[in-house]
Amino acid sequence: MENQTTLDKFDNDKNFNWRSYNLSQTREKVLFLNLLKELCNTLPQKFRVNKKKPFELSNVIFCLCLKSYCLKSGRRIIGEIELCKKLGLIDKIPHFNTIFNYLKNPALTPIFQDLIKVSSLPLIAVERKFCGDSTGIGTRILHDRWSAIRQNYSKHHEYMKLHASFGTLTNVVTSCRITKGTVNDTTMLPELVEETAENFRTEEYSFDKAYLSRDNLQRIWEKGCLPLIPFKSNNKSKARGSMIWKEMYEFFKKNNELFMKKYHLRSNAESGFFMIKSRFGDLTQMRDETGMINDILSKVLAHNLVVLCQEIFLLGVKVNFAQFKEHLAQAII
């Protein structure tokens, strides 16, 4: 499936490098597998979650991410895994039931989150402006699209929520959390911003009105970043201990055209969610909560690797996951 977002963005740009884009699309799968293998090689070889025999962590992550990338069931992905084994990308072919058991393992959740963060790090040099938002992921085969029920809060409990921070240039996910569909968006902003600011030089951060609060503006400002969250009609300029609230309120009122021009970058969050859902599906078929979380995280990780595949050609990005091996080992411990 072509990346329609990228095509729309550059359709009228005569200077766009279509040759590089075409190469990124035609060579994506081979490059994706190589990047996934390199990323998995940074993980410890053995991982023990109980007193039983430890399993190969790199093989586990590789199989789960490949399943999301290929959009196949646990049974049908075995053929792809067999081909990868013949190519020397993995050492062992798991039973299809074993794949689902891996997804139900809560120990993999923080590992997936850290791998998502690490997969965004090759873009440190090009990403300076960020945006964040949330979207619903369906938990049933028969469900309404999130866009159709997002204002119908009585149905939110039927969904899981993906809270994510995106780089506005490439739509790479720099941080994400998965929660139940009823969790309030504004409570997730601190984690997204702080995790992104640990590794990136953040200049601007855009969120919609659902994230507006004095505490959230202050948290973004403390990271040396301009907080771009539009104010509601009933908001006042009173600082109440937060001067950045007063200053941004005046900026919003007196320079609204400039504010909205900068804030428009928040639409990249919608583009990022569209890329994930259109490419890797907008629902999870896992039944237990941990399985749903890990399944969604594997989709996000696959998205980031696809973004890297494209930017290797378009921006000339160099990818070397080996330099993050020590970081991942410490996070898992």
Stockholm file with secondary structure:
# STOCKHOLM 1.0

chainA/1-333         MENQTTLDKFDNDKNFNWRSYNLSQTREKVLFLNLLKELCNTLPQKFRVNKKKPFELSNVIFCLCLKSYCLKSGRRIIGEIELCKKLGLIDKIPHFNTIFNYLKNPALTPIFQDLIKVSSLPLIAVERKFCGDSTGIGTRILHDRWSAIRQNYSKHHEYMKLHASFGTLTNVVTSCRITKGTVNDTTMLPELVEETAENFRTEEYSFDKAYLSRDNLQRIWEKGCLPLIPFKSNNKSKARGSMIWKEMYEFFKKNNELFMKKYHLRSNAESGFFMIKSRFGDLTQMRDETGMINDILSKVLAHNLVVLCQEIFLLGVKVNFAQFKEHLAQAII
#=GR chainA/1-333 SS CCCHHHHHHHTTCTTCCHHHHHHHHHTHHHHHHHHHHHHHTTSCSEECSSSSCCEEHHHHHHHHHHHHHHTCCTTTHHHHHHHHHHTTSCSCCCCHHHHHHHHTCTTHHHHHHHHHHHHHGGGTTTCCEEEEEEEEEESSSSCCCHHHHTTCGGGGGGEEEEEEEEETTTCCEEEEEEEETTSCGGGGHHHHHHHHHTTSCCCEEECCGGGCCHHHHHHHHHTTCEEECCCCTTCCCCCTTCHHHHHHHHHHHHSHHHHHHHHGGGHHHHHHHHHHHHHHCSBCCCCSHHHHHHHHHHHHHHHHHHHHHHHHHHTCCCCCGGGGHHHHHHHHC
#=GC SS_cons         CCCHHHHHHHTTCTTCCHHHHHHHHHTHHHHHHHHHHHHHTTSCSEECSSSSCCEEHHHHHHHHHHHHHHTCCTTTHHHHHHHHHHTTSCSCCCCHHHHHHHHTCTTHHHHHHHHHHHHHGGGTTTCCEEEEEEEEEESSSSCCCHHHHTTCGGGGGGEEEEEEEEETTTCCEEEEEEEETTSCGGGGHHHHHHHHHTTSCCCEEECCGGGCCHHHHHHHHHTTCEEECCCCTTCCCCCTTCHHHHHHHHHHHHSHHHHHHHHGGGHHHHHHHHHHHHHHCSBCCCCSHHHHHHHHHHHHHHHHHHHHHHHHHHTCCCCCGGGGHHHHHHHHC
//
